[in-house]
Structure formats: structure tokens, C-alpha cells
């Protein structure tokens, strides 16, 4: 196992009616920026519950944060936050709202020329507005980490940034909020959590027995509980297990002391930036190609994955076992109603060259745990799923 420092200060309130904890959490704050998405919280009752709990506070609302939080939209919230001198941000929504709110939190205190430089030029920042979250869609794990992914429409870029300063003070997770979500959002969340786990798991072995076993166990929970949620949307236990699995998949525990990949995500971000398809759909497209093209260097972990996640007998030919595990993964995505080919989304062949060219112009062109996935390999990965 590699050396590591693990830090996660996020306080989680999980279960039924946990929104009641909101009043106590915000007792020391007065000017609160209340961020949310396109308005679904006004249909499922969460909006009214939040407003009721904060009736004694100065609330400044900012809605309309989209599925891929856009820099252009978020900068409007930044200006409002500065004008109103907010001292806390309450993000109510899924990962996109939370990610967007993290950008707002950092950008309000940003002292440079353009807050986008925090993403495009990795500029450091030394302060941020405090943030808390009420999660409405399990998927990204953003409610328990300091990372965020933001899209800039004008330049067709989708980039990540992060800091411990952006870790929420608290996050409220009520599984019952999942009952009213569309099936497509549930399926997307399942795939996002699944691939988050894979990115930290299927790399190369460093004798990290706890992390390997934990990753495999989380994947089995996602595989078992996700379909239960889709079959019975009111199954509280299945919703609770899926919500908690998605949170635990990206709170830093799986990554402690092990190499990480993230090539599937970075390639997927380019597809979303260019063609606007759902983030999870891009992951479903890219992951099978990554595992197949890179299977030789990932072979030991893929065999662990085959045996401990898919219960495949590894006494067979190793290559056959690995192919079986990759096929089962793709079949799982299909069972959720998510397609896995570029052509399924009417993305043309020319997209492959365009994606490779965009990656080549960025500092992280060599992707993967071994930093050896260059544009030529990205082309092979995308052609595998064309």
C-alpha cells in the first residue's frame, strides 16, 4: 500500500426527516445563498421544507443550475453572492448543483482575473465560502468530497478542480427524496457511482487488501441494489443502500493508498462538452473500451474484479475471464437502459479525432494510472465502442 493522508470532515445526517438538522447546522449563519436546479425541489416538497426551516434567516435564492453546471450561469450567482455578502451556501440538489455551488464558493473569494483559471490553469485559492448540502440524487459523491466539475459553454470545455476548502460542512441525505426521480436519473446515478469505484480500483495492485475488498463490496451493493430501486421506486432500504454506496464511492476512502485511473471520466468529459449527452452515458460508452484496450496492464485487478464482483471462476483462461467480466459490466449498463456505443447517441466517427485533438492540447494528455494513455490509445478506446 502506498503512503497516504486521509481527511474528511463532512458531517453526514442520513435517514428519514434529517432535514430537521438544518436549523441547528445554520444557527451561526445569516446571509445564506440557497442554490438549486431547474425547480424539481418545488414539486417534491423539499423547497418548502427548506424555506420553513430557515424562516429566521436572510435567504437569497439562485435556481437554474443545470445538469452540467455552466460557468456562465454560475458567474451570475457569484456576483449576487458578492453583492449580498453571503456567509454560507446551501446547495439543494444532485451533484451538478453541489459542484456548481462549490465553484460559486471559491469564485466569490477569488482574487485573480478570471475564476475559470482555477480549473484551466490550476490556480490555487486560499479561502472559500462555507457550504452545506441537501442531496436529492445519489451519483457523484460531491456531498462528501471537495471536488467539482464545471462546463464552460463558450469554449466547449468541461474541467475539474477541488480543494479541502470546498468540502461541505454537512450533508443531509434522505433516501425518500429518490422516490420521485425519473428512472433515467436513477440509472445515470448507478453508473456514475459504479465507474467512480472502478477508477480507484481497477489499476494495478499495491497490496491494499482493505481498499480492494471495499471496492468490490461497493460494486456488488450497487449491482444488487440499483435494479431493486428501478423495480420498486418506493423500496426505502434499496434507495438507502444505493444512496450511501454512491456517497462512499467518492469520499476518499477507496483512493487512500492506491493508484487511480480517471481516464474514463476525462475522455467522457470531452464527449459531454462537445455533444451534450449525459455524463453517465459517456462513462458507459468509454469504460468498456478502457478496460478492453488496457486489459493487459490491468489484468491482475480485472481478475480480482471478475472473481469478487461478478463471481466468475478464475480457473479458466485469464484472458477469457477478463473478457467475461467486461461483457458482464456492459450487460449491466444495458440492463439499466443505458446504451454503450458512440453510434447509439448519433455521435459521428469524426468525433474521435476531435476528442483526441482536444485532449492533446491539454496538460493531462497522458491519462491513466500509468500516465501512458496517449491520443493514439484514446483513439483505440473510442473506436472499440464506435
HUDAVEN-V283884 format. One record per pair of residues at least 24 apart in sequence whose C-alpha atoms are under 8 Angstrom apart, sorted by the first residue. I is the first residue (numbers start at 1). J is the second residue. If there is no record, write none. Layout:
# HUDAVEN-V283884
I&J, I&J
This chain:
# HUDAVEN-V283884
1&206, 1&207, 1&208, 1&257, 1&258, 2&206, 2&257, 2&258, 3&257, 4&256, 4&257, 5&256, 6&252, 6&253, 6&256, 7&252, 8&144, 8&145, 8&167, 8&251, 8&252, 9&167, 9&169, 10&144, 10&145, 10&167, 10&168, 10&169, 10&170, 10&171, 11&168, 11&169, 11&170, 11&171, 12&170, 12&171, 12&172, 12&173, 13&170, 13&171, 13&172, 13&173, 14&172, 14&173, 14&174, 15&173, 15&174, 15&175, 15&240, 16&174, 16&175, 16&176, 17&174, 18&172, 18&173, 18&174, 19&49, 19&50, 19&134, 19&172, 19&174, 20&53, 22&53, 23&53, 23&54, 25&170, 29&57, 29&87, 29&88, 30&57, 30&58, 30&86, 30&87, 30&88, 31&57, 31&58, 31&59, 31&60, 31&84, 31&85, 31&86, 31&87, 31&88, 32&57, 32&58, 32&59, 32&60, 32&86, 32&87, 32&88, 32&89, 32&90, 33&59, 33&60, 33&61, 33&62, 33&81, 33&86, 33&88, 33&89, 33&90, 34&59, 34&60, 34&61, 34&62, 34&89, 34&90, 34&91, 34&92, 35&61, 35&62, 35&63, 35&65, 35&89, 35&90, 35&91, 35&92, 35&97, 35&101, 36&62, 36&63, 36&64, 36&65, 36&91, 36&92, 36&93, 36&97, 37&63, 37&64, 37&65, 37&66, 37&67, 37&92, 37&93, 37&97, 38&63, 38&64, 38&65, 38&66, 39&63, 39&64, 41&93, 44&177, 44&180, 65&96, 65&97, 65&100, 66&96, 66&97, 67&96, 67&97, 68&96, 68&150, 68&151, 69&96, 69&97, 69&99, 69&100, 69&149, 69&150, 69&151, 70&100, 70&150, 70&151, 70&152, 70&153, 71&116, 71&150, 71&151, 71&152, 71&153, 72&152, 72&153, 74&100, 74&101, 74&103, 74&104, 75&104, 77&104, 78&104, 78&105, 78&107, 78&108, 79&108, 81&108, 82&108, 87&129, 87&130, 88&129, 88&130, 88&131, 88&132, 89&129, 89&130, 89&131, 89&132, 90&131, 90&132, 90&133, 90&134, 91&131, 91&132, 91&133, 91&134, 92&133, 92&134, 92&135, 92&136, 93&133, 93&134, 93&135, 93&136, 93&137, 94&135, 94&136, 94&137, 94&138, 94&139, 94&140, 95&135, 95&137, 95&138, 95&139, 95&140, 95&141, 95&142, 95&143, 98&133, 98&142, 98&143, 98&148, 99&142, 99&147, 99&148, 99&149, 99&150, 100&148, 100&149, 100&150, 101&131, 102&131, 102&146, 102&147, 102&148, 102&166, 103&148, 103&150, 105&129, 105&130, 105&131, 105&166, 106&166, 118&161, 119&159, 119&160, 119&161, 120&159, 122&161, 126&165, 127&165, 128&165, 128&166, 130&166, 130&168, 130&169, 131&166, 131&167, 131&168, 131&169, 131&170, 132&168, 132&169, 132&170, 132&171, 133&168, 133&170, 133&171, 133&172, 134&171, 134&172, 134&173, 135&171, 135&172, 135&173, 135&174, 136&173, 136&174, 136&177, 136&178, 137&177, 137&178, 137&181, 137&185, 137&186, 137&189, 137&243, 138&186, 138&189, 138&190, 138&242, 138&243, 138&244, 138&246, 138&247, 139&188, 139&189, 139&190, 139&191, 139&192, 139&193, 139&243, 139&246, 139&247, 140&189, 140&192, 140&193, 140&196, 140&246, 140&247, 140&250, 141&193, 141&246, 141&247, 141&248, 141&249, 141&250, 141&251, 142&247, 142&250, 142&251, 143&167, 143&168, 143&171, 143&247, 144&168, 144&171, 144&247, 144&250, 144&251, 145&250, 145&251, 145&252, 151&273, 153&273, 156&273, 156&274, 157&270, 157&273, 158&269, 158&270, 158&272, 158&273, 159&269, 173&243, 174&240, 175&236, 175&239, 175&240, 175&243, 176&234, 176&236, 176&239, 178&233, 178&239, 179&233, 179&234, 180&233, 183&230, 184&337, 186&226, 186&230, 187&226, 187&230, 187&336, 187&337, 187&338, 188&278, 188&279, 188&280, 188&281, 188&338, 189&246, 189&280, 190&222, 190&226, 190&242, 190&246, 191&280, 191&283, 191&284, 191&333, 192&279, 192&280, 192&283, 193&222, 193&245, 193&246, 193&247, 193&249, 193&250, 194&219, 194&222, 194&246, 194&249, 195&283, 195&287, 196&249, 196&250, 197&249, 197&250, 197&254, 199&260, 199&261, 199&262, 199&263, 199&264, 200&254, 200&255, 200&258, 200&259, 200&260, 200&261, 200&262, 201&254, 201&258, 201&260, 201&301, 202&261, 202&298, 202&301, 202&302, 202&305, 203&259, 203&260, 203&261, 203&297, 203&298, 203&301, 203&369, 204&259, 204&297, 204&298, 204&299, 204&300, 204&301, 204&369, 205&300, 205&301, 206&258, 208&257, 208&258, 211&253, 211&254, 211&255, 211&256, 211&258, 214&254, 215&249, 215&254, 216&305, 216&308, 216&309, 217&308, 217&309, 218&245, 218&249, 219&309, 220&309, 221&245, 223&332, 227&336, 259&369, 260&368, 260&369, 261&367, 261&368, 261&369, 261&370, 262&367, 262&368, 262&369, 263&290, 263&367, 263&368, 263&373, 264&290, 267&355, 267&359, 267&378, 270&355, 270&358, 271&355, 275&347, 277&345, 281&338, 281&339, 281&340, 284&330, 284&333, 284&338, 284&339, 284&340, 285&339, 285&340, 285&341, 285&342, 285&385, 286&340, 286&381, 286&382, 286&385, 288&326, 288&327, 288&329, 288&330, 288&385, 289&380, 289&381, 289&382, 289&384, 289&385, 290&381, 291&326, 292&323, 292&326, 292&381, 293&377, 293&380, 293&381, 295&322, 340&385, 341&385, 341&386, 342&382, 342&385, 342&386, 343&386, 349&386, 352&379, 352&382, 352&383, 353&379
